[in-house]
Amino acid sequence: MRSLSRHLTVAFVTLLAWPVMAAAQDSPEWAKLIEQRDTIYARLGQIQEELTAAEGDEAEELRTEGRDLIKTLHDELFPAMREAAVEVLKADSLDEETAANLVELSYRTYQENNFAAAAEIADAVTERAPENADAWNVAGVAHFAMENFEKAAEILEHAQQNDLLTQLGAQYRASAQKYVEYWEREHALREAEAKAEGDEALPRVELNTARGTVVVELFENQAPNTVANFISLTEQGFYDGTTFHRVIGAFMAQGGCPNSKPGSDGIPGTGGPGYTIECEAYAEDSRRHFAGTLSMAHAGKDTGGSQFFITHLPTPHLDAPLATEPHTVFGRVIEGMDVVRSLKAGDALESATVLRKRNHEYQPVTMPE
């Protein structure tokens, strides 16, 4: 119960962090949706306060109501607002309150991994309300998430020069400029890998999840031991029946913990295969985290075992030099990125299957836990 209450509190805080603004008067449908949103926000705030004193059945009823309201926001209200925003954005200019509401919608859309729609809304606001700082920053990070690095760098540099840069955009401004070069290198590697044949072709694994199929290609050339470990565990059926126990929107989906299997007595996120492997993130040719990167989860250098994560977007803070203990990138999604971005915490990894591998034994070098 403590964990569930904490997750609900985080959700409430996230949803209520943006200031509530008045509705635009020239669009009745948009105004109605804003009113509905504000009503839900207000009730979520009440639930958050009431949970501090509630116990037993009363607390569980409040949590259930909170979950239902959050689901309504994400599944019904925000999509309806995105549709209504099309008409609102036809105006040549936007008043301050309407612009703020649109940018909030853009950011919520970004958090739901719908980066293209988020960028479209934020871009439109920068054109019609260029003084809105939040619009420039959300636009910048949304384009960064889409790997439009040159565009992201341009937007965030404009924000910097015009005193519009906020903490959100500042996190990505320097990285956006650097990732223009990083992406050129990565693209060249991917082109070369696509041409490889026979025993030079990279291994592939199919992940069958509750929401669809994902195919990952493994970077054996740069992370051979991590790939050997992943293939070995896959062929043992280690991952079958586990779940994605930790999913954070606009970040990543994490799985591979045996304690996440139904009936397990362990705490999800704390389990492993009974050994650890050395990190391979410190080599000069190590790969970086882009959208759809398959990477090792760990609790510090050389503590990885079976847990992995797949990124929703580029995550420079997991690479050196921003990360003092970087994570080993050992593959990328080549099919099913839409599935990855739709995963929710608790979704099952029903099975993992090796589709192809090179003609040698895949036996990792391990260390005791």
C-alpha positions in Angstrom: 0.0 0.0 0.0 2.8 2.4 0.8 4.2 1.9 -2.7 0.8 2.5 -4.4 0.2 5.6 -2.3 3.6 7.0 -3.2 3.0 6.4 -6.9 -0.4 8.1 -6.7 1.2 11.1 -4.9 3.9 11.4 -7.6 1.2 11.3 -10.2 -0.9 14.0 -8.4 2.1 16.3 -8.0 3.1 15.9 -11.6 -0.4 16.7 -12.8 -0.8 19.6 -10.5 2.6 21.2 -11.0 1.5 23.3 -13.9 -0.5 26.5 -12.9 -4.2 26.3 -13.6 -5.3 29.0 -16.2 -8.6 30.3 -17.3 -10.2 29.0 -20.5 -10.1 30.8 -23.9 -13.4 32.6 -24.5 -13.5 32.3 -28.3 -13.7 28.5 -28.4 -16.6 27.0 -26.4 -15.3 23.4 -26.9 -11.8 24.3 -25.7 -13.3 26.3 -22.7 -15.4 23.3 -21.7 -12.5 20.9 -21.8 -10.3 23.3 -19.7 -13.1 23.5 -17.2 -13.3 19.7 -17.0 -9.6 19.5 -16.6 -9.5 22.1 -13.8 -12.3 20.2 -12.0 -10.3 17.0 -12.1 -7.2 18.8 -11.0 -9.0 20.3 -8.0 -10.4 16.9 -7.0 -7.0 15.2 -7.3 -5.6 17.9 -5.0 -8.3 17.1 -2.5 -7.6 13.4 -2.7 -3.9 14.1 -2.1 -4.7 16.0 1.1 -7.3 13.5 2.3 -4.9 10.6 1.8 -2.6 12.0 4.5 -5.2 11.2 7.2 -7.1 8.3 5.6 -6.7 4.6 6.5 -8.0 1.2 5.5 -11.0 1.1 3.2 -11.3 4.9 3.0 -7.7 5.2 1.8 -8.2 2.5 -0.8 -11.4 4.2 -2.1 -9.5 7.5 -2.4 -6.6 5.7 -4.3 -9.1 4.1 -6.6 -10.8 7.4 -7.3 -7.5 9.0 -8.0 -6.4 6.3 -10.4 -9.7 6.6 -12.2 -9.4 10.3 -12.5 -5.8 10.1 -13.8 -6.9 7.5 -16.4 -9.7 9.8 -17.5 -7.3 12.6 -18.0 -4.8 10.5 -20.1 -7.3 8.4 -22.0 -10.1 10.8 -22.7 -9.5 14.4 -21.7 -6.0 15.1 -23.0 -6.8 13.4 -26.4 -9.9 15.5 -26.7 -7.9 18.7 -25.9 -5.4 17.8 -28.6 -8.3 17.7 -31.1 -9.8 20.9 -29.9 -6.4 22.6 -30.0 -6.3 22.4 -33.8 -9.1 25.0 -34.0 -7.6 27.2 -31.2 -4.2 27.2 -33.0 -5.8 28.6 -36.2 -5.7 32.1 -34.6 -2.9 34.4 -35.7 -2.1 35.2 -32.1 -2.9 33.7 -28.6 -3.7 35.5 -25.4 -1.4 34.6 -22.5 -3.8 32.2 -20.7 -4.7 30.3 -23.9 -1.0 30.0 -24.7 -0.2 28.7 -21.2 -3.0 26.1 -21.5 -1.7 24.9 -24.8 1.8 24.6 -23.6 0.7 22.6 -20.6 -1.2 20.3 -23.0 2.0 20.0 -25.1 4.0 19.0 -22.0 1.5 16.4 -20.9 1.6 15.0 -24.4 5.4 14.9 -24.2 5.2 13.0 -20.9 3.0 10.4 -22.6 5.8 9.8 -25.2 3.8 11.4 -28.0 6.7 13.6 -28.9 5.6 14.6 -32.4 2.2 15.9 -31.3 3.9 17.7 -28.4 6.4 19.4 -30.8 3.6 20.4 -33.2 1.6 22.2 -30.4 4.6 23.8 -28.8 6.0 25.0 -32.2 2.6 26.6 -33.0 2.6 28.4 -29.7 6.1 29.8 -30.3 4.9 31.3 -33.6 1.7 32.8 -32.1 2.9 33.7 -28.6 6.7 34.1 -29.0 7.1 35.6 -25.6 6.0 32.3 -23.9 9.2 30.9 -22.5 7.7 27.5 -21.7 6.7 27.0 -25.3 10.2 27.3 -26.5 11.5 24.9 -23.9 8.9 22.2 -24.5 9.4 22.5 -28.2 13.2 22.1 -27.8 13.0 19.0 -25.6 10.2 17.5 -27.8 12.4 17.8 -30.9 15.4 16.4 -29.0 13.2 13.4 -28.1 12.4 12.9 -31.8 16.1 13.0 -32.5 15.7 16.3 -34.5 18.9 17.5 -32.9 19.7 20.4 -35.1 16.2 21.8 -34.7 16.3 21.3 -30.9 19.7 23.0 -30.7 18.3 25.9 -32.8 15.2 26.3 -30.6 17.1 26.1 -27.3 19.8 28.5 -28.5 17.0 31.0 -29.4 15.6 30.6 -25.9 19.0 31.2 -24.3 19.7 34.3 -26.4 16.3 35.8 -25.6 16.3 35.0 -21.9 13.6 32.4 -22.3 15.5 29.3 -21.3 14.0 27.5 -18.3 15.4 24.6 -16.2 13.7 22.1 -18.6 15.4 23.4 -21.7 18.7 24.0 -19.9 19.0 20.3 -19.2 19.2 19.6 -23.0 20.7 22.8 -24.5 24.3 21.7 -24.5 23.4 18.1 -25.3 21.4 19.0 -28.3 24.4 20.7 -29.9 26.7 17.7 -29.1 24.1 15.2 -30.3 24.2 16.6 -33.8 27.7 15.1 -34.0 26.9 12.0 -32.0 24.0 11.2 -34.3 26.2 11.4 -37.4 28.5 8.8 -35.8 25.7 6.6 -34.7 24.0 6.8 -38.1 27.2 5.8 -39.8 27.5 2.8 -37.5 23.9 1.7 -38.2 24.4 2.0 -42.0 27.5 -0.3 -41.7 25.7 -2.7 -39.5 22.8 -2.9 -41.9 25.2 -4.1 -44.6 26.8 -6.8 -42.5 26.0 -10.4 -43.6 26.6 -13.9 -42.4 28.5 -14.2 -39.1 29.2 -10.4 -39.2 25.5 -9.6 -38.8 24.4 -8.5 -35.3 22.3 -10.8 -33.1 18.6 -10.1 -32.7 16.1 -10.9 -30.0 12.3 -10.8 -30.1 10.5 -9.5 -27.0 6.9 -10.5 -26.9 5.1 -8.1 -24.5 1.6 -7.7 -23.3 1.2 -4.7 -25.7 3.0 -6.2 -28.8 6.2 -7.4 -30.2 9.6 -5.6 -30.0 12.7 -6.7 -31.9 16.1 -5.5 -30.6 19.4 -5.7 -32.4 22.4 -6.3 -30.1 25.7 -4.4 -30.3 28.0 -7.4 -29.9 30.9 -5.4 -31.5 31.0 -2.8 -28.7 29.5 -4.8 -25.7 30.3 -8.5 -26.3 30.0 -9.7 -22.7 26.8 -7.8 -22.1 25.3 -9.3 -25.3 26.6 -12.8 -24.3 24.8 -12.4 -21.0 21.5 -11.2 -22.5 21.5 -14.0 -25.1 22.4 -16.6 -22.5 19.6 -15.6 -20.2 17.2 -15.4 -23.1 18.0 -18.9 -24.2 17.5 -20.1 -20.6 14.0 -18.6 -20.6 15.0 -16.4 -17.7 13.0 -13.4 -19.0 9.8 -15.3 -19.8 7.0 -14.2 -17.5 8.8 -11.2 -16.0 7.3 -7.8 -16.2 8.3 -4.2 -16.9 8.3 -3.3 -13.3 9.4 0.3 -13.7 8.2 2.6 -16.5 8.6 6.4 -16.5 7.1 8.4 -19.3 9.5 10.4 -21.5 12.4 8.3 -20.1 12.4 4.5 -20.2 10.8 1.1 -19.5 12.8 -1.3 -17.2 12.4 -5.0 -16.9 14.4 -8.2 -16.5 13.9 -8.7 -12.7 13.0 -12.3 -11.7 11.2 -10.8 -8.6 8.7 -9.2 -11.0 7.2 -12.6 -11.9 3.8 -13.4 -10.5 4.1 -15.2 -7.2 7.6 -14.1 -6.5 8.3 -13.2 -2.8 11.1 -10.7 -3.8 10.7 -7.0 -4.3 10.5 -6.1 -8.0 13.6 -4.3 -9.1 15.9 -5.9 -6.6 16.5 -9.3 -8.2 19.1 -10.7 -10.6 20.5 -13.9 -12.0 22.8 -14.6 -9.0 25.8 -12.9 -10.4 26.9 -9.6 -11.9 28.9 -8.6 -15.0 31.4 -5.8 -15.6 30.2 -2.6 -17.2 31.3 -2.1 -20.8 30.3 1.6 -20.9 33.9 2.9 -20.3 35.4 1.7 -23.6 36.2 4.4 -26.2 33.9 2.8 -28.7 30.9 2.5 -26.3 27.6 3.5 -27.8 25.3 6.3 -26.6 21.7 6.4 -25.4 19.4 7.4 -28.2 15.6 6.7 -28.6 15.0 2.9 -28.4 18.4 2.1 -26.8 18.7 -1.2 -24.9 20.9 -0.7 -21.9 21.9 -2.4 -18.7 20.3 -1.3 -15.4 22.6 -1.2 -12.4 23.1 0.1 -8.9 26.7 1.2 -9.5 29.6 0.2 -11.6 29.8 -3.6 -12.4 26.6 -4.4 -10.5 24.4 -5.2 -13.6 23.0 -8.7 -14.0 19.7 -9.3 -15.8 17.8 -6.1 -15.5 17.7 -3.9 -18.6 15.8 -0.8 -19.8 14.7 0.6 -23.2 14.8 4.4 -23.6 11.8 6.4 -24.9 14.2 9.2 -26.1 17.9 10.1 -26.0 19.1 10.2 -22.4 22.5 12.0 -22.3 22.6 11.9 -18.5 23.2 8.1 -18.7 26.4 8.5 -20.8 29.8 9.7 -19.7 30.8 12.4 -19.0 27.4 13.5 -17.5 27.1 10.1 -15.8 30.0 9.2 -13.4 28.8 5.6 -13.6 27.4 5.3 -17.1 25.2 2.5 -18.3 26.2 -0.1 -20.9 24.4 0.4 -24.2 24.2 -3.1 -25.8 21.4 -2.8 -28.4 18.6 -0.9 -30.0 15.0 -1.4 -31.0 14.6 -2.0 -34.8 10.9 -2.9 -34.7 8.1 -2.0 -32.3 9.2 1.4 -30.9 5.5 2.3 -30.7 5.1 -0.7 -28.4 8.0 0.4 -26.2 6.4 3.8 -25.8 3.0 2.3 -24.9 4.3 0.0 -22.1 3.0 0.6 -18.6 4.4 -0.6 -15.3 3.3 -4.2 -14.7 3.0 -5.1 -18.3 4.3 -8.6 -19.0 7.3 -9.7 -21.0 5.6 -12.9 -22.0 8.6 -14.4 -23.8 12.0 -13.6 -25.3 13.4 -15.4 -28.2 16.8 -15.3 -30.0 16.1 -14.7 -33.7 19.7 -14.9 -34.8 23.2 -14.9 -33.4 26.8 -15.5 -34.5 28.4 -18.9 -34.8 30.0 -19.1 -31.3 29.1 -19.9 -27.7 27.5 -17.1 -25.8 28.8 -17.6 -22.2 29.3 -14.4 -20.2 32.2 -13.7 -17.9 30.5 -13.2 -14.5 31.3 -12.1 -11.0 29.6 -13.3 -7.8 26.9 -11.0 -6.3 
